[in-house]
Amino acid sequence: MSSARARSRWAGQPVPGDEATAHADAEHTTCAGVGMPPTARVLFAVVNANGVLVRGLGAATANRLSTGMYQVVFDQDVTGASCVGTVGLPGSTGLAPAGQIAVAGRTGIQNAVFVTTFDSAGVAADRPFHLAVHA
């Protein structure tokens, strides 16, 4: 199905009511003084199911530790970073096998992220993934 045809069936978001708009306006704050410092970087890694680093920005190495367990090392400390991962093929086409992913800082290594991948039933399984780190 073409994406234009799929979009034509999507009605879009509902229009917010006056109460919702007023509530959102009342909650509006400035982000001055919070958020990422001026020296912040967005790092990323694309890793094969066998743990090989395919490409990245700031990613130094990646390796498979065990079934569904990986370590991705970056060129800077990421202990205060936000990490987001998704199961995904390393190329630009196709769909990855169904699965799940969890990411966390790597215990004992300040410039690394620990990644675990699972099949759709939640059993540890090797899956290719994309990892974004906002450091």
MOWOSUL-V345322 format. One record per residue. N is the residue number from 1. SS is DSSP state (H for helix, E for strand, C for the rest). PSI is psi as a letter, one per 40 degrees, with the letter a starting at -180 (none if undefined). BURIAL is + if it has 24 or more other ideal C-beta (glycine too) atoms within 12 Angstrom, else -. Layout:
n=N ss=SS psi=PSI burial=BURIAL
n=N ss=SS psi=PSI burial=BURIAL
//
This chain:
n=1 ss=C psi=h burial=-
n=2 ss=C psi=i burial=-
n=3 ss=H psi=d burial=-
n=4 ss=H psi=d burial=-
n=5 ss=H psi=d burial=-
n=6 ss=H psi=d burial=-
n=7 ss=H psi=d burial=-
n=8 ss=H psi=d burial=-
n=9 ss=H psi=e burial=-
n=10 ss=C psi=h burial=-
n=11 ss=C psi=e burial=-
n=12 ss=C psi=a burial=-
n=13 ss=C psi=i burial=-
n=14 ss=C psi=i burial=-
n=15 ss=C psi=h burial=-
n=16 ss=C psi=i burial=-
n=17 ss=C psi=i burial=-
n=18 ss=H psi=d burial=-
n=19 ss=H psi=d burial=-
n=20 ss=H psi=d burial=-
n=21 ss=H psi=d burial=-
n=22 ss=H psi=d burial=-
n=23 ss=H psi=d burial=-
n=24 ss=H psi=d burial=-
n=25 ss=H psi=d burial=-
n=26 ss=H psi=d burial=-
n=27 ss=H psi=e burial=-
n=28 ss=C psi=h burial=-
n=29 ss=C psi=i burial=-
n=30 ss=C psi=i burial=-
n=31 ss=C psi=e burial=-
n=32 ss=C psi=h burial=-
n=33 ss=C psi=e burial=-
n=34 ss=C psi=i burial=-
n=35 ss=C psi=a burial=-
n=36 ss=C psi=i burial=-
n=37 ss=C psi=i burial=-
n=38 ss=C psi=d burial=-
n=39 ss=C psi=e burial=-
n=40 ss=C psi=i burial=-
n=41 ss=C psi=i burial=-
n=42 ss=E psi=h burial=-
n=43 ss=E psi=i burial=+
n=44 ss=E psi=i burial=+
n=45 ss=E psi=i burial=+
n=46 ss=E psi=h burial=+
n=47 ss=E psi=h burial=+
n=48 ss=C psi=i burial=+
n=49 ss=C psi=d burial=+
n=50 ss=C psi=e burial=-
n=51 ss=C psi=e burial=+
n=52 ss=C psi=h burial=-
n=53 ss=E psi=h burial=+
n=54 ss=E psi=d burial=+
n=55 ss=E psi=i burial=-
n=56 ss=E psi=i burial=+
n=57 ss=E psi=h burial=-
n=58 ss=C psi=e burial=+
n=59 ss=E psi=h burial=+
n=60 ss=E psi=d burial=-
n=61 ss=E psi=i burial=-
n=62 ss=E psi=i burial=+
n=63 ss=E psi=i burial=+
n=64 ss=E psi=h burial=+
n=65 ss=E psi=d burial=-
n=66 ss=E psi=i burial=-
n=67 ss=C psi=h burial=-
n=68 ss=C psi=e burial=+
n=69 ss=E psi=h burial=+
n=70 ss=E psi=i burial=+
n=71 ss=E psi=h burial=+
n=72 ss=E psi=h burial=+
n=73 ss=E psi=h burial=+
n=74 ss=E psi=i burial=+
n=75 ss=C psi=e burial=-
n=76 ss=C psi=i burial=+
n=77 ss=C psi=h burial=-
n=78 ss=C psi=e burial=+
n=79 ss=C psi=d burial=-
n=80 ss=C psi=e burial=-
n=81 ss=C psi=i burial=+
n=82 ss=E psi=h burial=-
n=83 ss=E psi=h burial=+
n=84 ss=E psi=h burial=-
n=85 ss=E psi=i burial=+
n=86 ss=E psi=i burial=+
n=87 ss=E psi=h burial=+
n=88 ss=C psi=i burial=+
n=89 ss=C psi=i burial=-
n=90 ss=C psi=e burial=+
n=91 ss=C psi=a burial=-
n=92 ss=C psi=e burial=-
n=93 ss=C psi=i burial=-
n=94 ss=C psi=i burial=-
n=95 ss=C psi=h burial=-
n=96 ss=C psi=i burial=+
n=97 ss=C psi=i burial=-
n=98 ss=C psi=i burial=-
n=99 ss=C psi=a burial=+
n=100 ss=E psi=i burial=+
n=101 ss=E psi=i burial=+
n=102 ss=E psi=i burial=+
n=103 ss=E psi=i burial=+
n=104 ss=E psi=i burial=+
n=105 ss=E psi=i burial=+
n=106 ss=C psi=h burial=+
n=107 ss=C psi=h burial=-
n=108 ss=C psi=e burial=-
n=109 ss=C psi=h burial=-
n=110 ss=C psi=d burial=-
n=111 ss=C psi=f burial=+
n=112 ss=E psi=i burial=+
n=113 ss=E psi=h burial=+
n=114 ss=E psi=h burial=+
n=115 ss=E psi=h burial=+
n=116 ss=E psi=h burial=+
n=117 ss=E psi=i burial=+
n=118 ss=E psi=i burial=+
n=119 ss=C psi=a burial=-
n=120 ss=C psi=e burial=-
n=121 ss=C psi=e burial=-
n=122 ss=C psi=e burial=-
n=123 ss=C psi=h burial=-
n=124 ss=E psi=h burial=-
n=125 ss=C psi=i burial=+
n=126 ss=C psi=h burial=+
n=127 ss=C psi=i burial=+
n=128 ss=C psi=i burial=+
n=129 ss=E psi=i burial=+
n=130 ss=E psi=h burial=+
n=131 ss=E psi=h burial=+
n=132 ss=E psi=h burial=+
n=133 ss=E psi=h burial=+
n=134 ss=E psi=g burial=-
n=135 ss=C psi=none burial=+
//
